[in-house]
Structures are given as C-alpha cells and as structure tokens.
Amino acid sequence: MTKYAANSYLATRISFMNEIANLCEKMGANVDMVRIGMGSDSRIGKRFLFPGIGYGGSCFPKDVQALAKTASDNSYDFKILKAVMKVNTIQKTVMTKKLRKFYKSELANKTIGIWGLAFKPNTDDIREAPALVIIDELLAMGAKVRAFDPEAMPNVEAIYGNKITFCKSMYEAVSGADCLAIMTEWSEFRTPDMEKLRSLMVEPVIFDGRNLYDGEQIKNQGFYYDSIGRPKVKAKKAAAVPK
C-alpha cells in the first residue's frame, strides 16, 4: 500500500504540472516561472514539477493502476487516480496535436526527426513510453519518422521493424527532416550544434516535449520553437536553410 501510494502521488504531481502547463499555454504564461515559484515553497519542494509529454516506465503506470484496482476491489471510487490516468493518456497526444496544428493536419509524407525513444534518459526501457504513442499517431497520418536514441533503438526496432528509420546519430535523425520532435531528455540533446542542426533540416522547426532549451536563445538562432507550457517562439528568420 505504501509503495503504491508513494508512486501514485508522484504520478499525480507530474499530471498536475502537465495540466498547469496546458493552461499556461492558453493564457500565454510560462510554466517555468510557475514551477520555480511553487518549488520555492518548502511544503512543496522542487522535485517532480517538470511538465512534459506524460510519464511512462514500469513503476508509475503499473502502481497507479494497481492502487486504482485495489480501490475498486474494495468498493472505493478513487476519483483522483482515475483523473491522473486520464490526464496522462491525453498528455501523450499533446505533441501530435502541436504538429497537426502547425502543419494544418497535412502530415502525410512529412519527415519527422525524433530524438529519444526511452521513457526517460539513461535507460533502454520503452515500457509505456510516450514516444511510442506519438510514433503510432504519426505513422497513422502518413508521416515518415527518423529516430535516434542512445540506448532504446533495438527495443523499438523489435516493434516497428522498417516502418521507421533508425539512425546512428542525433544529427542523422534530422537530416532532411521537416522538423525535430524531442521525446526524451538525454543529456547529449541539451547542447546540440544549432548551426549544424539548421543546415541539415528542411526548415528550422523544433517541437520540444521536455523543455530542454531557452526560447529566446532558440529564437536568436533562427528556429521556430514550441515547447510544453511556455510561449511559442518564432524565429527571426524562419526560412528554409540553403543546403
């Protein structure tokens, strides 16, 4: 009971921040400022306040579901847990909604470069990984996917085979891509060569599901940048980069 309660509470914090981030986008607010303010309260603390594209892995989904089933088996309607599971399912579709809006639902034959497949960095674990949900949606809309992950590609290849292109490096994944979509916050993704990135892509467009970059810096380097719970950033010069 204690283990289920602890992991379910952490999953609830993540889901709450994802809801706050979604509201921030509608208001034009910045979730980073909200997160920093909340985290400065000693009663709350800084951990598990980072929004993104949903939680995955083996512990959080399993333990939330297990606690919900325990409640059901004991005739208790655990409303908060039901909401957490629903919010997390919806949050995994946020990235695709952003892509559909940007491309006006015309994703057929668009090439999407993906950085990150594992549910979190420093693991090859793809259980309940948001990236897989997003890849399924992209393929269903006729998009082409080029993906790179330092550890998880063999596990993903076992599922998709040749339906997507698995690349040897993060830069190969964006070569000829219409945009970049970041799914996992691997440390090597935090400091890319932005000039090289622009030169490889069809257009300098980034959808960041893990809020890795500073929006103003990205703007100054000529990228359109859409992250989670923060104002969109339009490049000063968003034209295609000559090859």
C-alpha positions in Angstrom: 0.0 0.0 0.0 2.8 2.4 0.9 4.7 1.8 -2.4 1.5 2.2 -4.5 0.7 5.4 -2.6 4.1 6.9 -3.0 4.4 6.3 -6.7 0.8 7.3 -7.3 1.4 10.6 -5.5 4.5 11.3 -7.7 2.5 10.5 -10.8 -0.2 12.9 -9.6 2.4 15.7 -9.2 3.5 15.1 -12.8 0.0 15.1 -14.1 -0.9 18.2 -12.1 2.0 20.1 -13.6 1.1 18.9 -17.1 -2.4 20.3 -16.6 -0.8 23.6 -15.3 1.4 23.7 -18.4 -1.5 23.2 -20.8 -3.4 26.0 -19.0 -0.3 28.2 -19.2 -0.2 27.8 -23.0 -3.8 29.0 -23.3 -3.1 32.0 -21.0 0.3 32.9 -22.6 2.0 32.3 -19.2 5.3 30.4 -18.7 5.2 27.2 -16.7 8.9 27.5 -15.8 8.0 30.6 -13.7 5.1 28.8 -12.1 7.3 25.7 -11.4 10.1 27.8 -9.8 7.6 29.7 -7.6 5.9 26.5 -6.5 9.2 24.7 -5.9 10.4 27.5 -3.6 7.7 26.7 -1.1 9.3 24.2 1.3 6.0 22.4 1.8 6.1 21.5 -1.9 9.7 21.3 -3.0 11.3 21.2 -6.4 11.0 17.5 -7.4 8.6 16.1 -10.0 7.3 19.6 -11.1 8.7 19.4 -14.6 5.9 19.2 -17.3 6.3 17.1 -20.4 4.6 14.6 -22.7 3.5 12.2 -19.9 5.0 9.7 -17.6 5.9 6.1 -18.6 8.1 3.3 -17.5 7.3 0.3 -15.3 6.7 1.8 -11.9 4.3 4.8 -12.2 1.8 3.4 -14.7 1.7 -0.1 -13.0 1.4 1.2 -9.4 -1.2 3.8 -10.3 -3.3 1.1 -12.0 -2.6 -1.3 -9.1 -3.8 1.2 -6.5 -6.9 2.0 -8.6 -7.7 -1.7 -8.8 -7.2 -2.1 -5.1 -9.6 0.7 -4.5 -12.1 -0.8 -6.9 -11.8 -4.3 -5.3 -12.7 -2.6 -2.0 -15.6 -0.7 -3.5 -13.9 2.7 -3.2 -14.2 5.2 -6.0 -10.7 6.7 -6.1 -11.5 9.7 -8.3 -8.1 11.4 -8.3 -6.4 8.3 -9.6 -8.9 8.0 -12.4 -8.2 11.6 -13.3 -4.4 11.0 -13.2 -4.6 8.1 -15.6 -6.9 10.0 -18.0 -4.6 13.1 -17.9 -1.5 11.1 -18.6 -3.2 9.3 -21.6 -4.2 12.7 -23.1 -0.8 14.3 -22.4 0.9 11.7 -24.6 -1.1 13.1 -27.5 -0.1 16.8 -26.9 2.9 16.6 -29.2 1.0 15.2 -32.1 -1.7 17.9 -31.7 1.0 20.6 -31.9 2.3 19.0 -35.1 -1.1 18.8 -36.6 -1.9 22.4 -35.8 1.5 23.6 -37.2 1.1 21.6 -40.5 -2.7 22.2 -40.7 -3.2 18.4 -40.5 -1.2 17.8 -43.6 1.4 15.4 -42.2 1.4 12.9 -45.0 4.9 12.5 -46.3 6.3 15.0 -43.8 9.6 13.7 -42.3 9.7 14.0 -38.5 13.1 13.6 -36.8 12.7 12.2 -33.3 15.2 12.5 -30.5 14.6 10.0 -27.7 12.5 6.8 -27.5 13.0 5.6 -24.0 10.5 6.8 -21.3 13.4 8.6 -19.6 17.1 9.1 -20.2 19.9 6.7 -19.2 17.8 3.6 -19.9 16.7 1.4 -22.8 13.2 0.9 -21.1 10.4 1.7 -23.5 7.5 0.5 -21.4 4.6 3.0 -21.6 7.0 5.4 -23.4 5.2 8.5 -24.8 7.4 8.3 -27.9 5.7 5.1 -29.0 2.2 6.6 -28.8 3.4 9.6 -30.8 5.1 7.4 -33.4 1.9 5.4 -33.8 -0.1 8.6 -34.4 2.5 10.0 -36.9 2.6 6.8 -38.9 -1.3 6.7 -39.0 -1.2 10.2 -40.5 1.2 9.1 -43.2 4.3 10.9 -41.8 7.8 9.5 -42.1 9.8 9.0 -38.9 13.6 9.2 -38.5 14.6 8.3 -34.9 17.6 8.2 -32.7 18.0 7.1 -29.1 21.4 6.3 -27.4 20.1 3.1 -25.8 16.5 2.2 -26.8 16.6 1.7 -30.5 17.0 -2.1 -30.5 13.8 -2.5 -28.4 11.8 -0.1 -30.6 13.1 -1.8 -33.8 11.7 -5.1 -32.5 8.3 -3.4 -32.6 8.4 -1.3 -35.7 10.9 -3.0 -37.9 11.4 -1.0 -41.1 8.3 1.2 -40.5 10.6 3.9 -39.2 14.2 4.8 -40.0 16.7 4.2 -37.1 19.7 6.5 -37.3 23.2 6.2 -36.0 23.3 9.7 -34.6 21.1 12.6 -33.4 22.2 14.6 -36.5 21.4 11.8 -38.9 17.9 11.7 -37.5 17.2 15.3 -38.6 18.9 15.1 -42.0 16.2 16.0 -44.5 13.6 16.3 -41.7 10.8 18.9 -41.8 11.0 19.3 -38.1 12.6 17.9 -34.9 10.5 16.4 -32.1 12.2 15.8 -28.8 10.8 13.0 -26.7 13.4 12.2 -24.1 15.8 14.5 -22.2 19.1 12.7 -22.9 22.0 15.0 -21.8 23.5 15.0 -25.3 20.4 16.5 -26.7 20.7 19.6 -24.4 23.7 21.1 -26.2 23.4 20.4 -29.9 25.3 22.3 -32.6 22.4 24.5 -33.6 24.1 25.8 -36.8 24.7 22.2 -37.9 21.1 21.3 -37.0 19.7 24.1 -39.2 21.9 23.1 -42.1 20.6 19.6 -42.1 16.8 20.3 -41.7 14.4 21.3 -44.4 13.1 24.0 -42.0 14.4 25.1 -38.6 11.4 23.9 -36.6 11.6 22.2 -33.1 8.8 20.7 -31.0 10.3 20.1 -27.6 8.4 17.7 -25.3 10.9 18.1 -22.5 11.6 21.8 -22.4 15.4 21.5 -23.0 16.1 24.9 -24.4 15.7 28.6 -23.6 13.2 30.1 -26.0 15.0 33.4 -26.6 18.3 31.7 -27.4 16.5 29.4 -29.9 14.8 32.4 -31.5 18.1 34.2 -32.0 19.4 31.1 -33.8 16.6 31.1 -36.3 14.3 28.4 -35.0 10.6 28.1 -34.6 10.3 26.5 -31.1 7.2 25.0 -29.5 7.6 23.5 -26.0 5.4 22.4 -23.1 3.6 25.2 -21.2 5.7 28.0 -22.5 5.0 30.7 -25.1 5.8 29.6 -28.7 8.9 31.2 -30.2 9.0 32.3 -33.8 12.4 32.6 -35.4 13.6 36.0 -36.6 14.3 34.3 -39.9 12.3 31.0 -40.3 13.0 30.5 -44.0 14.5 27.2 -45.2 18.2 26.9 -44.8 20.1 26.6 -48.1 21.9 23.3 -48.4 
